[in-house]
Amino acid sequence: MWDYTDKVKEHFLNPRNVGEITDADAVGEVGSLACGDALKLFIKLDENKERIVDAKFQTFGCGSAIASSSALTEMVKGKTLDEALEITNQQIADFLGGLPEEKMHCSVMGQEALEAAIAQYRGVDAPAHGHGHEHVETEGELVCKCFGLTDVFLKKVIASNKLHTAEQVTHFTKAGGACGGCIPKIKELIAEVMGEEKKAAVEKPAKLTNLRKMQLIQETLENEIRPQLWADGGDLELIDIDGSNVQVAFRKACAGCASSGYTAKFVEQKLRELVSPDITVQEVQG
C-alpha cells in the first residue's frame, strides 16, 4: 500500500469537479488507455474571458491520478490563464500534502493537461508533452518508445523537479518503467540538464549577498581548488574574507614555494570564474 496523505485519500474518495463542461472554453487531453493513465480537463472562463470560473475532469488512472486531477481543478478556479500556467506539478503534489515519489507522474500529467487546454484556447501549439501516443509530437526526439516520451519533455521535467537519477525520472514520467531500454539515454539527459544548469549559473551569476559570497568562496576552495593543490602535495588555508578580498595561507609543498605567487593567481582566477569577478586573493603568512 502506498503511503498516501489523508488529503490524497480524501480527494480520491471524494473527488471534486468530476465530469465534463459541455460549453467549455478549453479542453486539454493527455495520456492514453494504453499507458494506463489518461486525463481530460475542461475549463470555463468568465464573461470577460479573463478568469477561470469552473474546471472539471475525467480521468482513467490510479488513486493518485484522481486526487491530482481533483486538486488541480480546485487550484485553477479564480485564476487567470497566465496565473494557471504558473502552477507546477510540485505545487499540485504539495496541495495534497505530498505524493509518493513513485506516483509523481500523476501530478505531471495534471500540469500537462492544463498546459494543453490553455494552448488549445489560445490557438498555439502545446508544449512537447510526454504521455500517450494520440498526440503527434513535433518537437524533440523520441526517447521512451513504450510511453511516447521525447527528450524535450523529459529534460523539462528533469530540470523543473531537479531530478538526479533515472529512477526518479521513471517515477515522474514512467520513462524507462517498461522495457528499460531508454535508461542509458535518460542518464545522458540528466547529465545534459545538470551541465546546462551549471553553465548558466557561471554565465549569469546572481547578485550575491555577503553571506552567500562567503559560502561560495569556502565551497569553491574546498571542492575545486584544494583538491588540485593536494595533487601536487600542497594545500592552503582560508584565513579571512573581507568583502571581495580573500586572504589565504599556503601549506605543505605550497608554503614558501617560489611559485606561490602564481598559485595565488590561480586561486584568484578560479574564484573569479566560479564565484564573482571582483574577488582578489591575498597571500598571508598565517
C-alpha positions as CSV (number, residue, x, y, z in Angstrom):
1,M,0.0,0.0,0.0
2,W,1.4,3.4,-0.9
3,D,1.9,5.9,1.9
4,Y,-0.8,8.4,1.0
5,T,-1.6,11.5,3.0
6,D,-5.1,12.0,4.4
7,K,-5.7,14.7,1.8
8,V,-4.8,12.4,-1.1
9,K,-7.2,9.8,0.3
10,E,-9.9,12.4,0.7
11,H,-9.6,13.7,-2.8
12,F,-9.6,10.1,-4.2
13,L,-12.6,9.0,-2.2
14,N,-14.5,12.4,-2.7
15,P,-13.0,13.9,-5.8
16,R,-14.1,17.4,-6.7
17,N,-15.4,18.5,-10.1
18,V,-15.7,15.2,-11.8
19,G,-17.4,15.3,-15.2
20,E,-17.4,17.5,-18.3
21,I,-18.3,21.0,-19.2
22,T,-20.4,20.9,-22.4
23,D,-19.7,24.5,-23.3
24,A,-16.1,24.6,-22.1
25,D,-13.8,27.3,-23.4
26,A,-10.8,24.9,-23.4
27,V,-10.2,21.2,-23.2
28,G,-6.9,19.5,-22.6
29,E,-6.2,15.8,-23.1
30,V,-3.1,13.9,-22.2
31,G,-2.3,10.2,-21.8
32,S,-3.8,7.1,-23.3
33,L,-5.5,4.0,-22.1
34,A,-2.6,2.0,-23.4
35,C,-0.3,3.8,-20.9
36,G,-2.8,3.2,-18.1
37,D,-3.3,6.9,-17.4
38,A,-5.5,9.4,-19.3
39,L,-6.8,12.8,-18.3
40,K,-9.3,15.2,-19.9
41,L,-9.5,18.6,-18.4
42,F,-12.4,21.1,-19.1
43,I,-12.0,24.8,-18.4
44,K,-14.7,27.5,-18.4
45,L,-13.9,31.2,-18.3
46,D,-15.9,34.2,-17.1
47,E,-17.8,36.5,-19.4
48,N,-14.7,38.7,-19.9
49,K,-12.6,35.6,-20.8
50,E,-10.2,36.6,-18.1
51,R,-10.5,34.2,-15.2
52,I,-11.3,30.5,-14.8
53,V,-14.7,30.1,-13.2
54,D,-15.1,26.4,-13.5
55,A,-13.0,23.3,-14.2
56,K,-13.9,19.6,-14.4
57,F,-12.1,16.5,-15.3
58,Q,-12.4,12.9,-16.5
59,T,-9.6,10.5,-15.8
60,F,-8.7,6.9,-16.1
61,G,-5.9,6.0,-13.7
62,C,-5.0,5.2,-10.1
63,G,-6.0,7.0,-6.9
64,S,-3.1,9.5,-7.3
65,A,-4.3,10.4,-10.8
66,I,-7.8,11.1,-9.5
67,A,-6.6,13.0,-6.5
68,S,-4.1,15.1,-8.6
69,S,-6.8,15.9,-11.1
70,S,-9.3,16.9,-8.3
71,A,-6.7,19.1,-6.7
72,L,-5.8,20.8,-9.9
73,T,-9.4,21.7,-10.7
74,E,-9.7,23.3,-7.3
75,M,-6.4,25.2,-7.7
76,V,-7.2,26.8,-11.0
77,K,-10.5,28.3,-10.1
78,G,-10.3,32.1,-9.9
79,K,-7.0,32.3,-11.6
80,T,-6.2,34.0,-14.9
81,L,-4.8,31.7,-17.7
82,D,-1.3,33.1,-17.1
83,E,-1.6,32.5,-13.3
84,A,-2.8,29.0,-14.0
85,L,0.2,28.3,-16.3
86,E,2.5,29.0,-13.3
87,I,1.1,26.0,-11.4
88,T,3.8,23.3,-11.3
89,N,3.4,19.6,-10.8
90,Q,5.2,20.0,-7.4
91,Q,2.5,22.5,-6.3
92,I,-0.2,20.0,-7.2
93,A,1.6,17.4,-5.0
94,D,2.1,20.0,-2.2
95,F,-1.7,20.9,-2.3
96,L,-2.3,17.2,-1.5
97,G,0.3,17.2,1.3
98,G,2.7,15.3,-0.9
99,L,2.6,12.3,-3.2
100,P,4.8,9.1,-3.0
101,E,7.7,9.7,-5.5
102,E,6.5,6.6,-7.4
103,K,3.3,8.5,-8.2
104,M,4.6,11.9,-9.1
105,H,3.9,11.2,-12.7
106,C,0.2,11.8,-11.9
107,S,0.9,15.4,-10.9
108,V,3.0,15.9,-14.0
109,M,0.1,14.6,-16.1
110,G,-2.2,17.2,-14.5
111,Q,0.2,20.0,-15.3
112,E,0.4,18.7,-18.9
113,A,-3.4,18.7,-19.3
114,L,-3.6,22.3,-18.0
115,E,-0.9,23.5,-20.5
116,A,-2.7,21.6,-23.3
117,A,-6.0,23.2,-22.5
118,I,-4.7,26.7,-22.4
119,A,-2.7,26.2,-25.6
120,Q,-5.8,25.0,-27.3
121,Y,-7.8,28.0,-26.2
122,R,-5.1,30.4,-27.4
123,G,-4.7,28.5,-30.7
124,V,-1.0,27.8,-30.2
125,D,1.0,24.5,-30.1
126,A,1.1,22.9,-26.7
127,P,4.5,22.2,-25.1
128,A,6.0,18.9,-26.1
129,H,4.0,16.5,-23.9
130,G,5.1,13.1,-23.0
131,H,2.1,10.9,-22.2
132,G,0.3,8.9,-24.8
133,H,0.5,8.2,-28.4
134,E,-2.6,10.1,-29.6
135,H,-0.7,13.3,-29.8
136,V,1.8,13.8,-32.7
137,E,4.8,15.4,-31.1
138,T,6.5,17.8,-33.4
139,E,9.3,18.8,-31.0
140,G,12.2,16.7,-29.8
141,E,13.5,13.2,-30.3
142,L,11.5,10.1,-29.1
143,V,13.4,8.6,-26.2
144,C,10.9,6.2,-24.5
145,K,9.0,4.4,-27.2
146,C,6.9,2.5,-24.6
147,F,5.3,5.7,-23.4
148,G,5.9,8.0,-26.2
149,L,8.2,10.4,-24.3
150,T,10.5,12.9,-26.0
151,D,13.9,14.3,-24.9
152,V,12.3,17.9,-24.8
153,F,9.6,16.7,-22.4
154,L,12.0,14.7,-20.2
155,K,14.5,17.5,-19.9
156,K,11.8,19.9,-18.9
157,V,10.6,17.5,-16.1
158,I,14.2,16.8,-15.0
159,A,15.0,20.5,-14.8
160,S,11.8,21.7,-13.1
161,N,11.9,18.9,-10.5
162,K,15.7,18.8,-10.1
163,L,15.9,15.0,-10.7
164,H,19.3,13.4,-10.4
165,T,18.6,9.6,-11.1
166,A,17.0,7.6,-13.8
167,E,14.7,6.0,-11.2
168,Q,13.4,9.4,-10.2
169,V,12.7,10.2,-13.9
170,T,10.7,6.9,-14.1
171,H,8.7,7.9,-11.1
172,F,7.9,11.3,-12.5
173,T,7.2,10.3,-16.1
174,K,7.1,6.5,-16.4
175,A,10.0,6.7,-18.9
176,G,12.1,3.5,-18.6
177,G,9.5,1.8,-16.5
178,A,8.5,-0.8,-19.1
179,C,11.3,-2.3,-21.2
180,G,14.1,-0.2,-19.7
181,G,15.8,0.3,-23.0
182,C,15.9,4.1,-22.7
183,I,17.6,4.2,-19.2
184,P,21.1,5.0,-20.7
185,K,19.6,7.9,-22.7
186,I,17.7,9.1,-19.6
187,K,21.0,9.2,-17.8
188,E,22.5,11.2,-20.6
189,L,19.7,13.7,-20.4
190,I,20.2,14.1,-16.7
191,A,23.9,14.9,-17.2
192,E,23.0,17.3,-20.0
193,V,20.5,19.2,-17.9
194,M,22.9,19.4,-14.9
195,G,25.6,20.6,-17.3
196,E,23.4,23.3,-18.7
197,E,22.3,24.5,-15.2
198,K,26.0,24.7,-14.1
199,K,26.9,26.6,-17.2
200,A,24.0,29.0,-16.7
201,A,25.0,29.6,-13.1
202,V,28.5,30.5,-14.2
203,E,27.4,32.7,-17.1
204,K,24.7,34.6,-15.2
205,P,25.9,35.0,-11.6
206,A,23.1,36.4,-9.5
207,K,23.7,39.4,-7.2
208,L,25.3,37.7,-4.2
209,T,24.7,38.6,-0.6
210,N,27.8,38.9,1.5
211,L,26.9,35.7,3.3
212,R,26.3,33.8,0.1
213,K,29.5,35.0,-1.4
214,M,31.4,33.8,1.7
215,Q,29.7,30.4,1.5
216,L,30.5,30.1,-2.2
217,I,34.2,31.1,-1.6
218,Q,34.5,28.4,1.1
219,E,32.7,25.8,-1.1
220,T,34.9,26.6,-4.1
221,L,38.1,26.4,-2.1
222,E,37.1,23.1,-0.6
223,N,35.7,21.4,-3.7
224,E,37.5,22.9,-6.6
225,I,40.9,24.4,-5.5
226,R,42.3,22.4,-2.6
227,P,41.9,19.0,-4.4
228,Q,44.1,20.4,-7.2
229,L,46.7,21.6,-4.7
230,W,46.7,18.3,-2.9
231,A,47.5,16.5,-6.2
232,D,50.9,18.4,-6.2
233,G,51.5,17.9,-2.5
234,G,50.3,21.3,-1.5
235,D,47.5,22.9,0.4
236,L,46.0,26.2,1.5
237,E,44.1,27.5,4.5
238,L,41.4,30.2,4.4
239,I,42.5,32.9,6.8
240,D,39.8,35.6,6.3
241,I,37.2,37.0,3.9
242,D,36.7,40.8,3.9
243,G,34.1,41.6,1.3
244,S,35.7,40.6,-2.0
245,N,39.2,40.3,-0.5
246,V,40.2,36.7,0.3
247,Q,43.2,36.0,2.5
248,V,44.8,32.6,2.3
249,A,48.0,31.0,3.6
250,F,49.7,28.2,1.7
251,R,50.7,25.0,3.4
252,K,52.8,21.9,2.8
253,A,54.6,22.0,-0.6
254,C,53.0,25.3,-1.5
255,A,54.4,27.0,1.6
256,G,57.4,29.1,0.7
257,C,57.3,27.8,-2.8
258,A,58.9,30.1,-5.3
259,S,55.8,29.9,-7.5
260,S,53.3,30.6,-4.7
261,G,52.5,33.9,-6.4
262,Y,51.5,32.0,-9.5
263,T,49.4,29.7,-7.3
264,A,47.7,32.7,-5.6
265,K,46.8,34.0,-9.1
266,F,45.4,30.5,-10.0
267,V,43.2,30.6,-6.8
268,E,42.1,34.1,-7.7
269,Q,41.2,33.2,-11.2
270,K,39.2,30.2,-10.1
271,L,37.2,32.2,-7.5
272,R,36.5,34.9,-10.1
273,E,35.3,32.3,-12.5
274,L,33.1,30.4,-10.1
275,V,32.0,33.0,-7.5
276,S,32.4,36.6,-8.5
277,P,34.6,38.6,-11.0
278,D,35.6,41.2,-8.3
279,I,37.4,38.8,-6.0
280,T,41.1,39.4,-5.1
281,V,43.3,36.9,-3.4
282,Q,46.0,37.9,-0.9
283,E,48.6,35.6,0.4
284,V,49.4,36.0,4.1
285,Q,51.7,34.2,6.5
286,G,49.3,32.6,8.9
